[in-house]
Amino acid sequence: TATENPVFLIDEIDKLGRNSHSGDAAAPWLEVLVPEQNKDFLDHYLDLPVDCSKVFFITTANTTDTIPSALLDRMEVIHLSGYTDKEKFHIAKKHLIPKQREKNSVSAHALEITERAIFDIIQRYGREAGVRNLEKQFAKLFRKTAFRLASGNRRPLKVDSPSSVEKILGVPPYQAEVNLQSGVCGVATGLAWTAFGGEVLY
């Protein structure tokens, strides 16, 4: 209670509900984030005025499209780019794989994943800005190996090619882009931009 300058982190403000039957969820934040107004912010739950003028607010969002424009105007937007495939590879090798190996009690002898297979999982199963979905894919890989070991199959499993990855993780949601140099009837080439980067569309 003696803190004068706390930091408040509001995670995923882009998920803020709008047009709710119980009122506009963004309205209190409009008042809180304006230094001229937030000195006597009234908390309706406690029914007490709160001085928010010295609070440093940090918000996170996956996209700014769904944040109300009036609320977005009160923010200083800092864009952070997603991880590159090389960065994801090092994160997977140093953190994600050892974490899942320990969590599922699968030794390096029982499941060997080559660097080629890691890159394949990144490119065809984990194409996103972060690594949350990528970790889910490695978790699935280790769970299936743990189930295999528990079922009595003690043979070491080596994941070293796209086909061996597909055998465990199934059909990949993302296919590698194919450069269609020669014209193919009925196929047009286009460019697209997404939150995950640029893409060539056929």
Secondary structure as GFF3:
##gff-version 3
##sequence-region A 1 202
A	DSSP	beta_strand	7	10	.	.	.	ID=ss1
A	DSSP	three_ten_helix	13	15	.	.	.	ID=ss2
A	DSSP	alpha_helix	27	32	.	.	.	ID=ss3
A	DSSP	three_ten_helix	38	40	.	.	.	ID=ss4
A	DSSP	beta_strand	41	43	.	.	.	ID=ss5
A	DSSP	beta_strand	48	50	.	.	.	ID=ss6
A	DSSP	beta_strand	56	59	.	.	.	ID=ss7
A	DSSP	alpha_helix	69	72	.	.	.	ID=ss8
A	DSSP	alpha_helix	85	91	.	.	.	ID=ss9
A	DSSP	pi_helix	92	96	.	.	.	ID=ss10
A	DSSP	alpha_helix	97	103	.	.	.	ID=ss11
A	DSSP	beta_strand	111	113	.	.	.	ID=ss12
A	DSSP	alpha_helix	115	125	.	.	.	ID=ss13
A	DSSP	alpha_helix	132	150	.	.	.	ID=ss14
A	DSSP	beta_strand	157	159	.	.	.	ID=ss15
A	DSSP	alpha_helix	162	169	.	.	.	ID=ss16
A	DSSP	beta_strand	190	194	.	.	.	ID=ss17
A	DSSP	beta_strand	197	201	.	.	.	ID=ss18
###
